[in-house]
């Protein structure tokens, strides 16, 4: 009788373990966009200020988002574009860091700039961006400003 009781208890425990395992697999929760943004990305392609794909003068770059809400971006343009300067780029080099905030409903993220190689031009500014996480694992970011038509496509390392 004792042996039957132990066998029944073992069977109940086995069924409970199997039930929990299959339940966990069936309830996989998709990561939030914020979690999917976290990590290091390298520049895959870029559309210029006119919205058209760059075919020459394409920079190399890295974008980093951390779980703590920090961000950093660096782009280095080729020597042929070393004189390029604007509010983001100085002498062919772009670098900024700060915090980021994600709004998954509107698919926007805002870079809150704490430091930049262009100095006070960007420091203290909030830069709203529209993002898209594609099915093939890319991150497409474009400015939310109506006067800016650039976009960048990033790929996870």
CORBELNOR-V26277 format. One record per residue. N is the residue number from 0. SS is DSSP state (H for helix, E for strand, C for the rest). PHI is phi as a letter, one per 30 degrees, with the letter a starting at -180 (none if undefined). D_FIRST is the distance of its C-alpha to the first C-alpha in Angstrom with 2 decimals. Layout:
BEGIN
N_SS_PHI_D_FIRST, N_SS_PHI_D_FIRST
END
This chain:
BEGIN
0_C_none_0.00, 1_H_d_3.81, 2_H_d_5.37, 3_H_d_5.17, 4_H_d_6.34, 5_H_d_8.79, 6_H_d_9.90, 7_H_d_10.69, 8_H_d_12.46, 9_H_d_14.33, 10_H_d_15.37, 11_H_d_16.68, 12_H_d_18.58, 13_H_d_20.04, 14_H_d_21.24, 15_H_d_22.75, 16_H_d_24.55, 17_H_d_25.95, 18_H_d_27.08, 19_H_d_28.90, 20_H_d_30.56, 21_H_d_31.88, 22_H_d_32.98, 23_H_d_34.96, 24_H_d_36.64, 25_H_d_37.56, 26_C_c_39.08, 27_C_d_41.42, 28_C_c_44.31, 29_C_d_47.73, 30_C_d_49.60, 31_C_d_52.41, 32_H_e_55.96, 33_H_e_56.48, 34_H_d_53.62, 35_H_d_54.96, 36_H_d_58.39, 37_C_d_57.17, 38_E_k_58.22, 39_E_c_61.30, 40_E_b_63.30, 41_E_c_66.30, 42_E_d_69.18, 43_E_c_68.97, 44_E_a_72.02, 45_E_b_74.43, 46_E_c_76.70, 47_C_d_79.89, 48_C_e_81.62, 49_C_d_82.91, 50_C_i_79.39, 51_C_c_80.08, 52_E_e_78.02, 53_C_d_79.52, 54_C_c_80.49, 55_C_b_82.42, 56_C_i_82.13, 57_C_d_78.36, 58_C_d_76.88, 59_E_c_73.82, 60_E_a_71.44, 61_E_b_68.19, 62_E_b_66.43, 63_E_b_63.61, 64_E_b_61.40, 65_C_c_58.97, 66_C_d_55.92, 67_C_d_57.93, 68_C_j_60.54, 69_E_c_63.20, 70_E_b_65.25, 71_E_a_67.81, 72_E_b_69.94, 73_E_b_72.52, 74_E_b_74.72, 75_E_c_77.38, 76_C_d_79.99, 77_C_d_81.83, 78_H_e_85.12, 79_H_d_87.03, 80_H_c_85.66, 81_C_d_86.13, 82_C_c_88.64, 83_C_d_86.26, 84_C_b_85.94, 85_C_a_84.78, 86_C_d_82.64, 87_C_c_79.57, 88_E_c_81.23, 89_E_b_83.73, 90_C_h_85.58, 91_C_i_82.97, 92_E_b_79.95, 93_E_b_77.50, 94_E_a_75.07, 95_E_a_73.42, 96_E_b_70.37, 97_E_l_68.83, 98_E_c_65.99, 99_E_b_64.72, 100_E_b_63.36, 101_E_c_61.63, 102_E_c_61.80, 103_C_d_59.35, 104_C_d_60.60, 105_C_c_64.18, 106_C_h_63.32, 107_E_b_65.61, 108_E_b_65.38, 109_E_b_67.94, 110_E_d_68.97, 111_E_c_70.23, 112_E_d_72.66, 113_E_c_72.93, 114_E_a_74.91, 115_E_a_76.85, 116_C_d_79.44, 117_C_c_81.79, 118_H_i_81.67, 119_H_d_82.40, 120_H_d_82.66, 121_C_c_78.85, 122_C_e_77.59, 123_C_i_76.25, 124_C_c_76.08, 125_E_c_73.14, 126_E_c_73.11, 127_E_d_71.28, 128_E_b_69.87, 129_E_c_68.26, 130_E_b_65.37, 131_E_b_63.45, 132_E_c_60.35, 133_C_d_60.68, 134_C_d_58.00, 135_C_c_59.14, 136_C_i_58.47, 137_E_c_62.00, 138_E_c_63.26, 139_E_c_66.56, 140_E_b_68.47, 141_E_b_71.76, 142_E_d_73.86, 143_C_d_73.50, 144_C_d_77.23, 145_C_d_79.44, 146_C_d_82.09, 147_C_c_79.80, 148_C_b_78.74, 149_C_d_77.05, 150_E_a_73.45, 151_E_b_71.34, 152_E_c_68.33, 153_E_c_65.91, 154_E_b_63.14, 155_E_d_60.21, 156_C_d_60.55
END
